[in-house]
């Protein structure tokens, strides 16, 4: 707070360094789970950067992205979605559709769709992100694998067990190659694969049981 007040006094409220300091404080609040405090500062930084730097400046887009994340952490999915759609559109136009920041925003928007039960929208976007990340970052990059995990979860939430299991198997194999068998990421992917198989088996068991009941 002292740094912010000093920079406001010396540099002015709209100076980039002042805004950076306010943004850093907002990040600290976010880390501590103080979402309301973080949100208030992020809105302030975003609106000021829009005026000073312009709507499509990378720093402005970063502020919008950060605010969208805070909305997500608060479960304010409608506000998060509206903001993320804008960020994806502008980052695609300004930075290009293969830029890592653009892909991060697309992945977050897809996650927001998932959290609202908009499975088809989430699936479509996750597929785009995975395909691009495979091409740009590689098949075994952590970000690529994260997106694959998100898509596998989206498949399972739609009851597409075959697709979910196949994708998770690919993740396990790639994680083993990239990180090793004992790496936490590999262990997590193996555990989720086991969970998917158990869920699929339980569903099939219920279906068979119901079928036998109706037949008897």
C-alpha atoms as one frame of an Amber mdcrd trajectory, in Angstrom:
protein
   0.000   0.000   0.000   2.851   2.390   0.790   4.409   1.806  -2.638   1.087
   2.460  -4.339   0.452   5.690  -2.455   3.986   6.898  -3.119   3.735   6.136
  -6.824   0.362   7.858  -7.027   1.870  10.930  -5.431   5.109  10.954  -7.455
   4.076   9.441 -10.787   0.322   9.947 -10.862  -2.706   7.664 -10.662  -2.535
   6.646 -14.332   1.185   5.960 -14.648   1.986   2.395 -15.824   4.158   1.722
 -12.756   1.365   2.844 -10.446  -1.070   0.552 -12.226   1.429  -2.317 -12.059
   1.683  -1.870  -8.293  -2.095  -1.873  -7.903  -2.259  -4.990 -10.085   0.355
  -6.694  -7.920  -1.649  -5.938  -4.797  -4.732  -7.381  -6.484  -2.739 -10.559
  -7.235  -1.753 -10.772  -3.579  -5.384 -10.486  -2.531  -6.267 -13.241  -5.031
  -3.580 -15.532  -3.647  -5.063 -15.005  -0.177  -8.596 -15.695  -1.424  -9.698
 -12.100  -0.828 -11.692 -12.021  -4.025 -13.759  -8.895  -3.396 -10.673  -6.812
  -2.602  -8.895  -8.235  -5.655 -11.906  -7.559  -7.868 -12.200  -3.913  -6.811
  -8.546  -3.245  -7.659  -8.650  -5.203 -10.922 -11.658  -3.228 -12.114  -9.812
  -0.018 -11.267  -6.682  -1.085 -13.172  -8.673  -2.365 -16.147 -10.768   0.780
 -16.554  -7.738   3.065 -16.213  -5.717   1.063 -18.735  -8.607   1.203 -21.198
  -8.513   5.002 -21.008  -4.728   5.438 -20.955  -3.525   2.570 -23.169  -6.579
   1.609 -25.177  -8.991  -1.331 -25.184  -6.734  -3.694 -27.138  -3.371  -2.956
 -25.503  -1.773  -6.179 -24.163  -1.666  -4.744 -20.623  -5.369  -3.901 -20.795
  -6.146  -7.407 -22.007  -4.088  -8.846 -19.151  -6.181  -6.812 -16.696  -9.394
  -8.095 -18.262  -8.046 -11.650 -18.134  -7.148 -11.291 -14.437 -10.582  -9.914
 -13.592 -12.224 -12.808 -15.449 -10.183 -15.262 -13.350 -11.369 -13.533 -10.185
 -14.966 -13.836 -11.378 -14.342 -17.559 -11.981 -12.945 -17.997  -8.482 -16.077
 -16.344  -7.108 -18.337 -18.590  -9.163 -19.623 -15.589 -11.109 -19.724 -17.522
 -14.351 -21.867 -15.132 -16.392 -19.558 -12.174 -15.747 -16.504 -14.367 -16.343
 -17.877 -15.643 -19.643 -18.752 -12.178 -20.942 -15.280 -10.867 -20.159 -13.446
 -13.935 -21.448 -15.291 -13.818 -24.772 -14.057 -10.250 -25.239 -10.489 -11.168
 -24.272 -10.412 -14.164 -26.632 -11.705 -12.081 -29.532  -9.261  -9.217 -28.941
  -6.231 -11.392 -28.188  -6.930 -13.390 -31.344  -7.067 -10.183 -33.357  -4.084
  -8.472 -31.691  -1.775 -11.384 -30.815  -2.930 -14.124 -33.159  -4.806 -17.373
 -32.533  -1.615 -19.335 -31.755  -0.255 -16.939 -29.135   0.107 -18.606 -25.699
  -1.933 -15.841 -24.028  -4.725 -16.294 -26.560  -4.744 -20.046 -25.960  -4.829
 -19.529 -22.176  -7.872 -17.286 -22.551  -9.573 -19.821 -24.824  -8.876 -22.581
 -22.310 -10.327 -20.471 -19.476 -13.426 -19.680 -21.523 -13.886 -23.380 -22.230
 -13.569 -24.093 -18.495 -16.210 -21.458 -17.800 -18.533 -23.140 -20.298 -17.922
 -26.450 -18.487 -18.738 -24.963 -15.109 -22.055 -23.768 -16.524 -22.865 -27.151
 -18.037 -22.397 -25.873 -21.583 -20.635 -29.076 -22.581 -20.750 -28.786 -26.355
 -19.360 -25.250 -26.322 -16.636 -26.358 -23.907 -15.803 -29.428 -25.994 -15.503
 -27.441 -29.223 -13.177 -24.888 -27.645 -11.036 -27.442 -25.786 -10.515 -29.332
 -29.070  -9.306 -26.130 -30.750  -6.941 -25.368 -27.891  -5.514 -28.898 -27.858
  -4.934 -28.985 -31.601  -3.185 -25.614 -31.545  -1.121 -26.372 -28.445   0.012
 -29.682 -29.948   1.185 -27.832 -33.036   2.766 -24.865 -31.213   3.993 -26.347
 -27.927   4.162 -30.065 -28.644   2.083 -33.089 -27.679   3.757 -33.555 -24.310
   3.873 -29.947 -23.094   2.194 -29.498 -19.666  -0.271 -26.957 -21.081  -1.255
 -29.366 -23.849  -1.763 -32.162 -21.346  -3.835 -29.897 -19.091  -6.187 -29.091
 -21.965  -6.456 -32.796 -22.810  -7.438 -33.494 -19.201 -10.090 -30.796 -19.377
 -11.515 -32.295 -22.560 -11.536 -35.792 -21.054 -13.527 -34.426 -18.115 -15.933
 -32.708 -20.519 -16.450 -35.972 -22.403 -17.202 -37.837 -19.170 -19.698 -35.186
 -18.082 -21.557 -35.812 -21.336 -21.481 -39.572 -20.860 -18.984 -39.996 -23.702
 -17.021 -42.604 -21.770 -15.234 -44.150 -24.757 -13.804 -40.785 -25.848 -12.932
 -39.827 -22.266 -11.070 -43.071 -21.549  -9.203 -43.051 -24.876  -8.056 -39.478
 -24.336  -7.021 -40.189 -20.756  -4.999 -43.217 -21.884  -3.165 -40.973 -24.346
  -2.518 -38.513 -21.508  -1.085 -41.239 -19.281   1.253 -42.436 -22.007   2.443
 -38.945 -22.874   2.864 -38.004 -19.230   4.987 -41.102 -18.647   7.200 -40.126
 -21.570   7.476 -36.480 -20.565   7.745 -36.743 -16.774   8.333 -40.355 -15.820
   6.168 -42.949 -14.116   6.572 -41.577 -10.587   5.936 -37.923 -11.371   2.885
 -36.430  -9.549   1.321 -35.411 -12.872   1.593 -38.981 -14.177   0.165 -40.404
 -10.971  -2.761 -37.971 -11.151  -3.562 -38.910 -14.754  -3.420 -42.627 -13.892
  -5.728 -42.104 -10.916  -8.241 -40.196 -13.065  -8.114 -42.928 -15.727  -8.928
 -45.482 -13.052 -11.803 -43.288 -11.855 -13.205 -42.999 -15.390 -13.116 -46.749
 -15.861 -14.856 -47.308 -12.545 -17.558 -44.781 -13.404 -18.085 -46.367 -16.816
 -18.287 -49.868 -15.319 -20.773 -48.704 -12.666 -22.959 -47.114 -15.337 -22.953
 -50.239 -17.483 -23.796 -52.341 -14.424 -26.824 -50.129 -13.673 -27.975 -50.306
 -17.293 -27.729 -54.131 -17.351 -29.517 -54.401 -13.999 -32.371 -52.144 -15.159
 -32.651 -54.106 -18.405 -32.912 -57.391 -16.503 -35.558 -55.936 -14.190 -37.711
 -54.869 -17.136 -37.225 -58.264 -18.829 -38.242 -60.302 -15.743
